[in-house]
Amino acid sequence: MTGLFQDAPDRERLGEVTKNLVGLCNFPPPGTRITLAVSGGPDSSALLVLAVACGCVPHVIYVDHHQRNSSGADGEFVGALAEAFGASFECRSVEVAPGPNLEARLREARLLVLPGGTATGHTKDDLAETVLINLLRGAGTGGLAAMSKSRNATWGDRSRNYPILGLRRAHTGRLCESLGISTVNDPMNLDRRFLRNRVRSELIPLMNDLANRDVVEVLYRQSVVFADDHDLLESLAGALDPTDARELTRSPAPLARRALRNWIQASDPEGYVEDFGSIERVLQVASNSRLGCNLKSNRTVRRSKGRLTIEPAGPHVNSSTGT
């Protein structure tokens, strides 16, 4: 598509407009080949620009969800943008049927077609929104740590990388404007049916007003602290045997809960994460105050000879009778 951006700037010009931003980024060393997910919006377009400015060799992937009539044209724009900045490009398509939880299903479909280690253009603002959404959903430290858990992710592994997480949306928008990049506007970002959009347009402005400060920066710093706490607790919990009832009952409850949650999730083909109530009932099985308990993932935990086992769901066993 022509006329949507000026010719790519030369190296000197690119260095000038990005000099105050590259220090806030977390790209791998110059010369590293990296894969970027670029939708054509300001954040992901800035991700491409900054990757080039930092000396990386980017491969751009545009995921077409076919959710709007302009998606094909948007892909052409991203391809032209990639070419202008010397990046290779490919388009990958996904089909997601209309229905409930559309936002989550679109995100999951997108992640499934992106290679491991793909970098995305998430910013501090995205992180703050994710923290608040997870808080509303009752998440523990893992959810409150949000994307901060991957801030030092190894490039090329299965974890997602967020090299511009230290930037704000205002940064990415100004960068694109300074380079004459007329970015893609996705109308889904304004759709109030999606919780993230309401958190962005309603909750965060209200919190800013109530706190009389920029809560995005506060939430970012808290998320980093939560990430460190989460990593430490996960490491300690990993030393426990979640099938040893005696070891679980003798361990601090926060570690026992984590050990059980991780064990149960790892054993489920769908990776279902049990809620707090389910984990508490499993702890009661470990302490021998229950014969067994049913899980939300349609399975049963039982205790026999001091060991916990997970079985296919049978009769209702959420009994408080111990033996």
PAZAPA-4460 file (N, C-alpha, C; in steps of 0.05 Angstrom, whole numbers, plus 32768, in hexadecimal, padded with zeros to 4 digits):
% residues 323
    n_x    n_y    n_z   ca_x   ca_y   ca_z    c_x    c_y    c_z   seq   type   mol
   8011   7FE8   8000   8000   8000   8000   8012   8019   8000     1      M     A
   800C   802C   7FEE   801D   8043   7FEC   8012   805A   7FFC     2      T     A
   8024   806D   8003   801B   8085   8010   8016   8082   802E     3      G     A
   801B   806B   8039   8016   8067   8056   802E   806D   8067     4      L     A
   8045   806E   805B   805D   8075   806A   8072   8080   8056     5      F     A
   8084   8090   8061   8099   809B   8050   80AE   8086   804B     6      Q     A
   80C1   808C   803A   80D7   807A   8036   80E5   8075   8050     7      D     A
   80EF   805C   8054   80FD   8056   806C   8115   8069   8070     8      A     A
   8119   8074   8088   812F   8087   808C   814A   8079   808B     9      P     A
   815E   8089   8085   8179   807D   8085   8182   8078   80A1    10      D     A
   8198   806B   80A4   81A2   8062   80BF   81A5   807A   80D1    11      R     A
   81AF   8090   80C7   81B3   80A8   80D8   8199   80B3   80E2    12      E     A
   8185   80B5   80D0   816B   80BF   80D8   815E   80AC   80EC    13      R     A
   8160   8092   80E7   8153   807F   80F8   8160   8080   8114    14      L     A
   817A   8083   8115   8187   8086   812F   817E   809E   813E    15      G     A
   8179   80B4   8130   8171   80CD   813C   8156   80CB   8149    16      E     A
   8142   80BF   813B   8127   80BF   8145   8123   80A9   815A    17      V     A
   8136   8096   815C   8132   8080   8170   8146   8082   8187    18      T     A
   8158   8095   8187   816D   8096   819A   8164   8096   81B7    19      K     A
   814D   80A2   81BC   8143   80A4   81D8   8132   808C   81E0    20      N     A
   812E   8079   81CD   811D   8062   81D2   812C   8048   81D4    21      L     A
   8142   8046   81C5   8150   802C   81C4   815A   8023   81DF    22      V     A
   8161   8036   81F0   816A   802F   820B   8154   8023   821D    23      G     A
   813B   8027   8215   8125   801D   8224   811C   8002   821A    24      L     A
   8129   7FF9   8204   8121   7FE0   81F7   8133   7FC8   8201    25      C     A
   812A   7FB1   81FA   8138   7F98   8203   813B   7F85   81EB    26      N     A
   8149   7F8F   81D6   814D   7F7E   81BE   8167   7F6E   81C2    27      F     A
   816A   7F58   81B4   8182   7F48   81B5   8199   7F57   81A7    28      P     A
   81B2   7F4D   81A7   81C8   7F5C   819C   81C5   7F61   817E    29      P     A
   81D2   7F76   8173   81D1   7F7C   8157   81D9   7F63   8146    30      P     A
   81CB   7F60   8130   81D0   7F49   811F   81BF   7F31   8124    31      G     A
   81B1   7F31   813B   819F   7F1B   8142   8186   7F1A   8130    32      T     A
   8180   7F03   8126   8168   7EFF   8116   8150   7EFB   8129    33      R     A
   813C   7F0B   8127   8125   7F09   8139   810B   7F0A   8128    34      I     A
   80F6   7EFE   8134   80DC   7EFE   8127   80CA   7F11   8136    35      T     A
   80BC   7F22   8127   80AB   7F36   8133   808E   7F32   812A    36      L     A
   807B   7F34   813C   805F   7F34   8135   8056   7F51   8131    37      A     A
   804F   7F58   8118   8048   7F73   8112   802C   7F74   8106    38      V     A
   801B   7F84   8112   7FFF   7F86   8109   7FFB   7FA0   80F8    39      S     A
   800E   7FB2   80FA   800C   7FCC   80EC   8003   7FE2   80FE    40      G     A
   7FFD   7FDC   8117   7FF6   7FF1   812A   8010   8000   8133    41      G     A
   800D   8016   8142   8024   8025   814B   8038   8015   815B    42      P     A
   802F   8004   816D   8041   7FF6   817E   8052   7FE2   816F    43      D     A
   8045   7FD1   815E   8054   7FBD   8150   8065   7FC9   8139    44      S     A
   805B   7FDF   812E   806B   7FED   8119   8084   7FF9   8126    45      S     A
   8081   8004   813E   8099   800F   814C   80AC   7FF8   8154    46      A     A
   80A0   7FE1   815A   80B1   7FC9   8160   80C4   7FC3   8149    47      L     A
   80B9   7FC3   8131   80CA   7FBE   8119   80DF   7FD4   8116    48      L     A
   80D7   7FED   8118   80EA   8003   8115   8101   8001   8129    49      V     A
   80FA   7FFC   8142   810E   7FFB   8157   8120   7FE2   8155    50      L     A
   8115   7FCC   814B   8125   7FB4   8147   813B   7FBA   8132    51      A     A
   8133   7FC8   811D   8147   7FD0   8109   815B   7FE4   8114    52      V     A
   8151   7FF7   8124   8163   800B   8130   8177   7FFE   8142    53      A     A
   8170   7FE8   814F   8182   7FDA   8161   8194   7FC6   8153    54      C     A
   8192   7FC5   8139   81A4   7FB5   8129   819C   7F98   8126    55      G     A
   8183   7F91   812D   8179   7F76   812A   8171   7F71   810D    56      C     A
   816E   7F58   8106   8166   7F50   80EB   814A   7F44   80EE    57      V     A
   8135   7F54   80E9   811A   7F4A   80EF   810C   7F3B   80D8    58      P     A
   80FC   7F28   80E0   80E9   7F1A   80CF   80CE   7F21   80D9    59      H     A
   80BD   7F2D   80C9   80A3   7F37   80D1   808D   7F23   80CA    60      V     A
   807B   7F1D   80DD   8064   7F0C   80D8   804B   7F1C   80DE    61      I     A
   8039   7F1D   80CA   801F   7F29   80CE   800A   7F13   80D0    62      Y     A
   7FFA   7F13   80E5   7FE6   7EFE   80E8   7FCB   7F0A   80E0    63      V     A
   7FBF   7EFE   80CB   7FA5   7F08   80C1   7F8F   7EF7   80CE    64      D     A
   7F7F   7F05   80DF   7F69   7EF7   80ED   7F50   7EF7   80DC    65      H     A
   7F4F   7F06   80C6   7F38   7F08   80B5   7F1F   7F12   80C5    66      H     A
   7F24   7F24   80D7   7F0E   7F2F   80E8   7F02   7F48   80DD    67      Q     A
   7F0F   7F54   80C9   7F05   7F6D   80BC   7F0D   7F6D   809F    68      R     A
   7EFE   7F7C   808F   7F02   7F7C   8072   7F1E   7F87   806A    69      N     A
   7F29   7F97   807B   7F43   7FA4   8074   7F5B   7F93   807C    70      S     A
   7F57   7F7B   8087   7F6D   7F6B   8092   7F82   7F64   807C    71      S     A
   7F78   7F5F   8064   7F8B   7F59   804E   7F9C   7F71   8047    72      G     A
   7F8F   7F88   8045   7F9D   7FA1   803F   7FB1   7FA8   8055    73      A     A
   7FA9   7FA2   806E   7FBB   7FA8   8084   7FD4   7F96   8082    74      D     A
   7FD0   7F7D   8079   7FE7   7F6C   8075   7FFA   7F76   8060    75      G     A
   7FEE   7F81   804A   7FFF   7F8D   8035   800F   7FA5   8040    76      E     A
   8002   7FB4   8050   8010   7FCB   805C   8027   7FC2   806D    77      F     A
   8023   7FAD   807E   8039   7FA3   808F   804F   7F98   807E    78      V     A
   8048   7F8B   8068   805C   7F80   8056   806D   7F96   804A    79      G     A
   8060   7FAC   8041   806E   7FC2   8036   8080   7FD0   804B    80      A     A
   8076   7FD2   8063   8085   7FDE   8079   809E   7FCE   807F    81      L     A
   809A   7FB3   8080   80B1   7FA1   8084   80C6   7FA5   806E    82      A     A
   80BD   7FA6   8056   80D0   7FAA   803F   80DF   7FC4   8041    83      E     A
   80D0   7FD9   8049   80DD   7FF4   804B   80F3   7FF4   8060    84      A     A
   80F0   7FE3   8075   8105   7FE3   808A   8117   7FCA   8088    85      F     A
   8117   7FBE   8071   812A   7FA8   806B   8124   7F8E   8079    86      G     A
   810B   7F89   8081   8104   7F70   808F   80F7   7F5D   807C    87      A     A
   80FB   7F43   8080   80EB   7F2F   8071   80CF   7F2E   807D    88      S     A
   80BD   7F23   806E   80A0   7F24   8076   8091   7F0B   806D    89      F     A
   807E   7F04   807E   806A   7EEF   8076   8050   7EF5   8084    90      E     A
   803A   7EEB   8078   8020   7EEE   8083   8015   7ED2   808A    91      C     A
   800A   7ECF   80A2   7FFF   7EB6   80AB   7FE1   7EBB   80B1    92      R     A
   7FD0   7EA9   80A9   7FB3   7EAD   80AD   7FA9   7E9A   80C2    93      S     A
   7F95   7EA4   80D1   7F87   7E94   80E4   7F69   7E98   80E0    94      V     A
   7F59   7E84   80E7   7F3C   7E86   80E5   7F31   7E83   8101    95      E     A
   7F22   7E97   810A   7F16   7E96   8125   7EF8   7E9C   8121    96      V     A
   7EE8   7E89   812A   7ECB   7E8C   8126   7EC0   7EA1   813A    97      A     A
   7EAB   7EB0   8132   7E9E   7EC2   8144   7E93   7EB4   815D    98      P     A
   7E90   7EC2   8173   7E85   7EB6   818B   7E91   7EC2   81A4    99      G     A
   7E8B   7EB7   81BB   7E95   7EC2   81D4   7EB3   7EC0   81D6   100      P     A
   7EBE   7ED0   81E8   7EDB   7ED0   81EE   7EEC   7ED4   81D4   101      N     A
   7EE2   7EE5   81C2   7EEF   7EE8   81A8   7F0B   7EF3   81AC   102      L     A
   7F0E   7F07   81BD   7F29   7F13   81C1   7F3D   7EFE   81CA   103      E     A
   7F36   7EED   81DD   7F48   7ED9   81E7   7F4E   7EC4   81D1   104      A     A
   7F3A   7EBD   81C2   7F3E   7EA9   81AD   7F4F   7EB3   8197   105      R     A
   7F4C   7ECD   8190   7F5D   7ED9   817C   7F7A   7ED9   8185   106      L     A
   7F7E   7EE0   819E   7F9A   7EE1   81A9   7FA6   7EC5   81A9   107      R     A
   7F96   7EB1   81B1   7FA1   7E96   81B1   7FA7   7E8C   8195   108      E     A
   7F96   7E92   8182   7F9B   7E8A   8166   7FB4   7E97   815B   109      A     A
   7FB8   7EB0   8162   7FD0   7EBF   8159   7FE9   7EB2   8165   110      R     A
   7FE9   7EAC   817E   8000   7EA1   818B   8007   7E86   8180   111      L     A
   7FF3   7E77   8178   7FF8   7E5C   816D   8007   7E5C   8153   112      L     A
   8004   7E71   8143   8011   7E72   8129   802B   7E82   8129   113      V     A
   8032   7E8E   8140   804B   7E9C   8142   8060   7E8A   814D   114      L     A
   8078   7E8B   8142   808E   7E7A   814C   8096   7E81   8168   115      P     A
   80A2   7E6E   8176   80AC   7E74   8191   80C0   7E8A   8191   116      G     A
   80BF   7E9C   81A5   80D2   7EB2   81A7   80CA   7ECA   8196   117      G     A
   80B2   7EC9   8189   80AA   7EE0   8179   80A7   7EF9   818B   118      T     A
   80B2   7F0F   8182   80B0   7F28   8192   8096   7F37   818A   119      A     A
   8089   7F42   819E   8071   7F51   819A   8074   7F6E   81A4   120      T     A
   8063   7F7F   819B   8066   7F9C   81A1   8057   7FA4   81BA   121      G     A
   8057   7F94   81CF   804A   7F9C   81E8   805A   7FB1   81F7   122      H     A
   804B   7FC4   8202   8057   7FDA   8210   804F   7FDA   822E   123      T     A
   8058   7FEE   823D   8050   7FF0   8259   8032   7FF2   825C   124      K     A
   8026   8000   8249   8009   8003   824B   7FFA   7FE8   8248   125      D     A
   8004   7FD7   8236   7FF9   7FBC   8234   7FFC   7FAC   824D   126      D     A
   8014   7FAF   8259   801A   7FA0   8272   8007   7FA9   8288   127      L     A
   8003   7FC3   828B   7FF1   7FCE   82A0   7FD5   7FC3   829C   128      A     A
   7FCC   7FC3   8283   7FB1   7FB8   827E   7FAF   7F9B   8285   129      E     A
   7FC3   7F8B   827E   7FC3   7F6F   8284   7FC3   7F6A   82A2   130      T     A
   7FD3   7F79   82B1   7FD3   7F76   82CE   7FB7   7F7B   82DA   131      V     A
   7FAA   7F90   82D1   7F8F   7F96   82DB   7F7B   7F81   82D3   132      L     A
   7F7C   7F78   82BA   7F6A   7F63   82B2   7F6E   7F49   82C2   133      I     A
   7F87   7F42   82C6   7F8C   7F2A   82D6   7F84   7F2E   82F3   134      N     A
   7F87   7F46   82FE   7F7D   7F4B   8319   7F5F   7F48   831B   135      L     A
   7F51   7F52   8307   7F34   7F4F   8307   7F2B   7F32   8305   136      L     A
   7F3C   7F21   82F9   7F36   7F05   82F6   7F40   7EF4   830E   137      R     A
   7F4C   7F01   8322   7F55   7EF3   8339   7F6F   7EE5   8337   138      G     A
   7F81   7EEF   8326   7F9B   7EE2   8322   7FAD   7EE5   833A   139      A     A
   7FC0   7ED2   833C   7FD5   7ED4   8351   7FEC   7EE4   8346   140      G     A
   8004   7EE0   8353   801B   7EEF   834B   8023   7EEA   832E   141      T     A
   801E   7ED2   8324   8025   7ECC   8308   8016   7EDF   82F5   142      G     A
   7FFC   7EE3   82FA   7FED   7EF5   82E9   7FF4   7F12   82ED   143      G     A
   7FFA   7F1A   8306   8001   7F35   830C   801D   7F3C   8302   144      L     A
   802E   7F28   82FF   8049   7F2C   82F3   8046   7F30   82D5   145      A     A
   8030   7F25   82CA   802A   7F29   82AD   8042   7F25   829C   146      A     A
   8046   7F38   828A   805B   7F36   8276   8077   7F3A   8282   147      M     A
   8079   7F45   829A   8093   7F4A   82A6   80A2   7F30   82AA   148      S     A
   8094   7F19   82AC   80A2   7F00   82B0   80B4   7EF9   8298   149      K     A
   80AE   7F05   8281   80BD   7EFF   8269   80CF   7F16   8260   150      S     A
   80D4   7F29   8272   80E3   7F40   826A   8100   7F39   8264   151      R     A
   810A   7F23   826F   8125   7F1A   8269   8125   7EFF   825A   152      N     A
   8110   7EFB   824B   810C   7EE1   823D   8123   7EDB   822A   153      A     A
   812A   7EC2   8227   813F   7EBA   8215   8134   7EBB   81F8   154      T     A
   8142   7EC8   81E6   8139   7ECA   81CB   8139   7EAE   81BE   155      W     A
   8123   7EA8   81AF   8122   7E90   81A1   8114   7E79   81B0   156      G     A
   810E   7E7C   81C9   8100   7E67   81D7   80E2   7E6B   81D5   157      D     A
   80D2   7E5B   81E3   80B6   7E5C   81DF   80A8   7E74   81ED   158      R     A
   80B7   7E82   81FE   80AB   7E98   820C   80A9   7EB0   81F9   159      S     A
   8096   7EC1   81FE   8092   7ED8   81ED   80A4   7EEF   81F6   160      R     A
   80AE   7EFE   81E4   80C1   7F13   81EA   80B3   7F2F   81E6   161      N     A
   80BA   7F41   81F8   80AE   7F5B   81F8   80C3   7F70   81F9   162      Y     A
   80D1   7F75   81E3   80E9   7F87   81E3   80E3   7FA4   81E7   163      P     A
   80C9   7FAD   81E3   80C3   7FC9   81E7   80B1   7FCD   81FF   164      I     A
   80B2   7FBA   8212   80A1   7FBC   8229   80A8   7FD4   823B   165      L     A
   80BF   7FE0   8237   80C7   7FF7   8246   80BC   8011   823A   166      G     A
   80AE   800F   8224   80A3   8027   8217   8085   802B   821D   167      L     A
   807B   8042   8218   805F   8048   821A   8053   804B   81FE   168      R     A
   8039   8049   81FC   802B   804D   81E2   8031   8068   81D7   169      R     A
   8035   807C   81E8   803B   8097   81DE   8056   8097   81CF   170      A     A
   8069   8087   81D9   8083   8084   81CB   8080   8079   81AF   171      H     A
   8071   8063   81AD   806F   8055   8194   805F   8066   8180   172      T     A
   804B   8074   8189   803B   8085   8178   804C   809C   816D   173      G     A
   805C   80A9   817E   806C   80BF   8175   8082   80B6   8162   174      R     A
   808D   809E   8167   80A2   8094   8155   8097   808F   8139   175      L     A
   807F   8083   8137   8073   807E   811D   806D   8099   810F   176      C     A
   8063   80AC   811E   805D   80C6   8113   8076   80D4   8108   177      E     A
   808C   80D2   8117   80A5   80DF   810F   80B0   80D3   80F5   178      S     A
   80A9   80BA   80EF   80B3   80AC   80D7   809E   80AC   80C1   179      L     A
   8088   80B9   80C6   8073   80BA   80B1   8065   80A0   80AD   180      G     A
   8064   808F   80C1   8056   8075   80BE   8039   8078   80C6   181      I     A
   8027   8076   80B3   800A   8078   80B9   8000   805C   80C0   182      S     A
   7FFE   8057   80D9   7FF9   803B   80E3   7FDD   8032   80E0   183      T     A
   7FD9   8018   80E2   7FBE   800C   80E0   7FAF   8010   80FA   184      V     A
   7F96   8017   80F7   7F84   801A   810F   7F70   8003   810F   185      N     A
   7F71   7FF2   8123   7F5F   7FDB   8126   7F47   7FE3   8135   186      D     A
   7F2F   7FE4   8129   7F17   7FEC   8137   7F10   7FDA   814F   187      P     A
   7F1B   7FC2   8150   7F16   7FB0   8167   7F21   7FBC   8180   188      M     A
   7F35   7FCE   817E   7F41   7FDA   8195   7F2F   7FEE   81A3   189      N     A
   7F19   7FF4   8196   7F05   8007   81A1   7EEB   7FF9   81A9   190      L     A
   7EEA   7FDF   81A5   7ED2   7FD0   81AA   7ECF   7FCB   81C8   191      D     A
   7EBA   7FD7   81D4   7EB6   7FD5   81F1   7EAC   7FBA   81FA   192      R     A
   7EA8   7FA7   81E8   7EA1   7F8C   81F0   7EBA   7F7E   81FD   193      R     A
   7ED1   7F88   81F6   7EEA   7F7B   8200   7EF3   7F89   8219   194      F     A
   7EF8   7F78   822E   7F00   7F83   8248   7F19   7F95   8246   195      L     A
   7F2D   7F8D   8236   7F46   7F9C   8235   7F40   7FB9   822C   196      R     A
   7F2E   7FBC   8219   7F28   7FD7   820F   7F1B   7FE8   8224   197      N     A
   7F0A   7FDD   8235   7EFE   7FEC   824A   7F12   7FF3   8260   198      R     A
   7F24   7FE0   8266   7F3A   7FE6   8279   7F4B   7FFD   826F   199      V     A
   7F50   7FFD   8255   7F61   8011   8249   7F54   802C   8248   200      R     A
   7F3A   802D   8240   7F2D   8047   823C   7F1E   8051   8255   201      S     A
   7F17   803F   8268   7F07   8048   827F   7F16   8044   8299   202      E     A
   7F20   802C   829E   7F2B   8026   82B9   7F45   8035   82BE   203      L     A
   7F58   8033   82AC   7F72   8040   82B0   7F6F   805F   82B3   204      I     A
   7F5F   806C   82A1   7F5B   8089   82A6   7F4F   8090   82C1   205      P     A
   7F3C   807F   82CA   7F30   8083   82E4   7F45   8080   82FA   206      L     A
   7F55   806B   82F8   7F6A   8067   830C   7F7E   807E   830C   207      M     A
   7F85   8088   82F4   7F97   809F   82F3   7F8C   80B6   8302   208      N     A
   7F72   80BA   82FE   7F64   80D1   830B   7F63   80CD   8329   209      D     A
   7F5C   80B5   8332   7F5A   80B0   834F   7F75   80B1   835D   210      L     A
   7F8A   80A7   8350   7FA4   80A6   835C   7FB4   80C0   8357   211      A     A
   7FAA   80D0   8345   7FB8   80E9   833D   7FD5   80E4   8334   212      N     A
   7FD8   80CE   8325   7FF2   80C7   831B   7FEE   80B3   8304   213      R     A
   8004   80AD   82F6   8003   809B   82DF   8005   807E   82EA   214      D     A
   7FEF   8070   82EB   7FEF   8056   82F8   7FFC   8041   82E6   215      V     A
   7FFF   8046   82CC   800D   8033   82BB   8029   802E   82C5   216      V     A
   8037   8044   82CC   8053   8041   82D6   8053   8032   82F1   217      E     A
   803F   8037   8301   803D   802A   831B   8039   800C   8317   218      V     A
   8026   8005   8306   8020   7FE9   8300   8038   7FDA   82F4   219      L     A
   8046   7FE8   82E3   805E   7FDC   82D7   8072   7FD5   82EC   220      Y     A
   8078   7FE8   82FE   808C   7FE2   8313   8082   7FCC   8325   221      R     A
   8069   7FCC   832C   805E   7FB6   833D   8060   7F9B   832F   222      Q     A
   805B   7F9B   8315   805C   7F82   8306   8078   7F76   8306   223      S     A
   808D   7F88   8305   80A8   7F7E   8306   80AE   7F71   8321   224      V     A
   80A4   7F7E   8336   80A8   7F73   8351   8099   7F58   8353   225      V     A
   8080   7F57   834A   8071   7F3E   834A   8080   7F28   833A   226      F     A
   808C   7F2F   8324   809A   7F1C   8314   80B1   7F0F   8323   227      A     A
   80C0   7F20   8332   80D7   7F15   8342   80CC   7F03   8358   228      D     A
   80B7   7F0C   8366   80AB   7EFC   837B   80A1   7EE1   836F   229      D     A
   8094   7EE3   8359   8089   7ECB   834C   809F   7EB7   8345   230      H     A
   80B5   7EC1   833A   80CB   7EAF   8332   80D7   7EA1   834A   231      D     A
   80DA   7EB0   8360   80E5   7EA4   8378   80D3   7E8F   8383   232      L     A
   80B9   7E95   8386   80A6   7E82   8391   80A4   7E69   837F   233      L     A
   80A4   7E6D   8364   80A3   7E56   8352   80BB   7E44   8355   234      E     A
   80D3   7E50   8359   80EB   7E40   835D   80E9   7E30   8377   235      S     A
   80E0   7E3C   838C   80DD   7E2E   83A6   80C8   7E18   83A4   236      L     A
   80B2   7E1E   8396   809C   7E0A   8393   80A5   7DF3   8382   237      A     A
   80B7   7DF8   836F   80C1   7DE3   835E   80D1   7DCD   836C   238      G     A
   80DA   7DD4   8384   80E9   7DC0   8393   80D7   7DAD   83A3   239      A     A
   80BD   7DB2   83A3   80AA   7DA1   83B1   80A0   7D8A   83A0   240      L     A
   809A   7D73   83AC   808D   7D5D   839E   806F   7D60   83A2   241      D     A
   8060   7D69   838D   8044   7D6E   8391   8033   7D55   8396   242      P     A
   803F   7D3E   8393   802F   7D25   8398   8034   7D1B   83B5   243      T     A
   8046   7D27   83C3   804D   7D1E   83DF   803B   7D2E   83F2   244      D     A
   8026   7D22   83FC   8013   7D2F   840E   8021   7D3B   8427   245      A     A
   8032   7D2C   8433   803F   7D35   844B   8051   7D4E   8446   246      R     A
   8060   7D4D   8430   8071   7D64   8429   8060   7D7D   8423   247      E     A
   804A   7D79   8416   8038   7D90   8410   802D   7D9D   842A   248      L     A
   8024   7D8C   843D   8018   7D97   8455   802D   7DA4   8467   249      T     A
   8046   7D9C   8465   805B   7DA8   8475   8067   7DC1   8469   250      R     A
   8061   7DC6   8450   806C   7DDD   8442   805B   7DF5   8445   251      S     A
   8066   7E0D   8442   8056   7E26   8443   8040   7E24   842E   252      P     A
   8028   7E2D   8435   8011   7E2B   8423   8016   7E38   8408   253      A     A
   8023   7E50   8406   8028   7E5C   83EB   8038   7E4A   83D9   254      P     A
   804B   7E3B   83E4   805C   7E29   83D3   804C   7E10   83CC   255      L     A
   803D   7E05   83DF   802E   7DED   83DA   8019   7DF3   83C4   256      A     A
   800C   7E0A   83C6   7FF8   7E11   83B1   8005   7E12   8396   257      R     A
   801C   7E1F   8394   8029   7E21   837A   8031   7E06   836F   258      R     A
   803D   7DF5   8381   8045   7DDB   8378   802E   7DCB   836D   259      A     A
   8017   7DCC   837B   7FFF   7DBD   8373   7FF4   7DC9   8359   260      L     A
   7FF2   7DE3   8357   7FE7   7DF0   833F   7FF8   7DE8   8326   261      R     A
   8012   7DEA   8329   8023   7DE3   8312   8022   7DC6   830B   262      N     A
   8020   7DB4   831F   801E   7D97   831A   8004   7D91   830B   263      W     A
   7FEE   7D9C   8315   7FD4   7D96   830A   7FD2   7DA2   82ED   264      I     A
   7FDC   7DBA   82E9   7FDB   7DC6   82CF   7FEC   7DB5   82BB   265      Q     A
   8004   7DAD   82C4   8016   7D9E   82B2   800A   7D83   82AA   266      A     A
   7FF9   7D78   82BB   7FEE   7D5D   82B5   7FD4   7D5F   82A4   267      S     A
   7FCB   7D77   829F   7FB2   7D7B   828F   7FB9   7D80   8272   268      D     A
   7FAE   7D70   8260   7FB4   7D74   8243   7FAE   7D90   8239   269      P     A
   7F9A   7D9D   8245   7F92   7DB8   823D   7FA1   7DCD   824D   270      E     A
   7FB1   7DC5   8260   7FBF   7DD9   8271   7FAD   7DEA   8282   271      G     A
   7F97   7DDF   828A   7F83   7DEE   829A   7F8F   7DF6   82B5   272      Y     A
   7F8B   7E0F   82BC   7F95   7E1A   82D6   7F7F   7E19   82EA   273      V     A
   7F82   7E0A   82FF   7F6D   7E08   8314   7F6B   7E22   8324   274      E     A
   7F53   7E28   832E   7F50   7E40   833E   7F58   7E3B   835B   275      D     A
   7F58   7E50   836A   7F61   7E4F   8386   7F51   7E3B   8396   276      F     A
   7F36   7E3A   8392   7F26   7E28   83A2   7F2D   7E0B   839D   277      G     A
   7F33   7E04   8384   7F3A   7DE8   837E   7F54   7DE1   838B   278      S     A
   7F67   7DF3   838A   7F81   7DED   8396   7F7F   7DEA   83B5   279      I     A
   7F6E   7DFA   83C1   7F69   7DF7   83DE   7F5D   7DDC   83E5   280      E     A
   7F4B   7DD3   83D4   7F3F   7DB8   83D9   7F54   7DA2   83D6   281      R     A
   7F67   7DA5   83C3   7F7C   7D91   83C0   7F8E   7D91   83D9   282      V     A
   7F93   7DA9   83E4   7FA3   7DAA   83FC   7F95   7D9C   8413   283      L     A
   7F7B   7D9D   8414   7F6C   7D8F   8428   7F6E   7D71   8424   284      Q     A
   7F6F   7D68   840B   7F74   7D4C   8406   7F90   7D44   8410   285      V     A
   7FA3   7D55   840B   7FBF   7D4F   8414   7FC0   7D4D   8432   286      A     A
   7FB1   7D5E   8440   7FB1   7D5E   845E   7F9F   7D48   8469   287      S     A
   7F92   7D39   8458   7F81   7D22   845F   7F67   7D2B   846C   288      N     A
   7F5E   7D43   8467   7F43   7D4C   8470   7F2E   7D47   845B   289      S     A
   7F36   7D3D   8444   7F23   7D35   842E   7F2D   7D1B   8423   290      R     A
   7F1A   7D0B   8419   7F21   7CF2   840B   7F2C   7CF9   83F0   291      L     A
   7F22   7D0D   83E4   7F2B   7D15   83C9   7F1B   7D2E   83C1   292      G     A
   7F20   7D38   83AA   7F11   7D4F   83A0   7F11   7D4F   8382   293      C     A
   7EFC   7D5B   8376   7EFA   7D5E   835A   7F07   7D79   8351   294      N     A
   7F13   7D79   833A   7F1F   7D91   832F   7F0D   7D9D   831A   295      L     A
   7F11   7DB7   8315   7F01   7DC4   8300   7F07   7DB8   82E4   296      K     A
   7F1E   7DAC   82E1   7F26   7DA1   82C7   7F1B   7D84   82C4   297      S     A
   7F06   7D7E   82D3   7EF8   7D64   82D0   7F0A   7D4C   82D7   298      N     A
   7F19   7D4F   82EC   7F29   7D39   82F6   7F27   7D39   8314   299      R     A
   7F33   7D24   8320   7F30   7D20   833D   7F4C   7D1C   8349   300      T     A
   7F50   7D28   8360   7F69   7D24   8370   7F62   7D13   8388   301      V     A
   7F72   7CFE   838B   7F6E   7CEC   83A2   7F89   7CE8   83B1   302      R     A
   7F86   7CE0   83CA   7F9E   7CD9   83DB   7F9E   7CBC   83E2   303      R     A
   7FB5   7CAF   83DE   7FB7   7C93   83E5   7FD4   7C8E   83EE   304      S     A
   7FD7   7C84   8407   7FF1   7C7E   8412   8004   7C96   8411   305      K     A
   7FF8   7CAD   8417   8008   7CC5   841A   800F   7CD2   83FF   306      G     A
   8004   7CC8   83E9   800A   7CD3   83CF   7FF1   7CDD   83C2   307      R     A
   7FF3   7CF3   83B3   7FDD   7CFE   83A4   7FDE   7CF4   8387   308      L     A
   7FC7   7CEE   837C   7FC5   7CE6   8360   7FAE   7CF4   8353   309      T     A
   7FB1   7CF8   8339   7F9B   7D05   8329   7F8F   7CEF   8318   310      I     A
   7F74   7CED   8319   7F66   7CD9   830A   7F50   7CE6   82F9   311      E     A
   7F46   7CD8   82E5   7F2E   7CE2   82D7   7F17   7CE6   82EB   312      P     A
   7F07   7CF9   82E6   7EF1   7D00   82F8   7EDF   7CE8   82FC   313      A     A
   7ED8   7CE3   8316   7EC6   7CCE   831C   7EAE   7CD9   832B   314      G     A
   7EA3   7CCB   833E   7E8D   7CD6   834F   7E97   7CEE   835E   315      P     A
   7E84   7CFF   8366   7E8A   7D17   8375   7E99   7D0F   838F   316      H     A
   7EB1   7D19   8392   7EC1   7D11   83AA   7ECA   7D29   83BA   317      V     A
   7EBD   7D40   83B7   7EC4   7D57   83C7   7EBA   7D54   83E4   318      N     A
   7EC1   7D3D   83F0   7EB8   7D36   840A   7ECC   7D40   841F   319      S     A
   7EC1   7D48   8436   7ED3   7D51   844C   7ED9   7D3A   845F   320      S     A
   7ED4   7D22   8457   7ED9   7D0B   8469   7EF5   7D00   8464   321      T     A
   7F07   7D02   8477   7F22   7CF7   8474   7F24   7CDC   8480   322      G     A
   7F3A   7CCE   8477   7F3F   7CB4   8482   7F5C   7CB2   848A   323      T     A
***
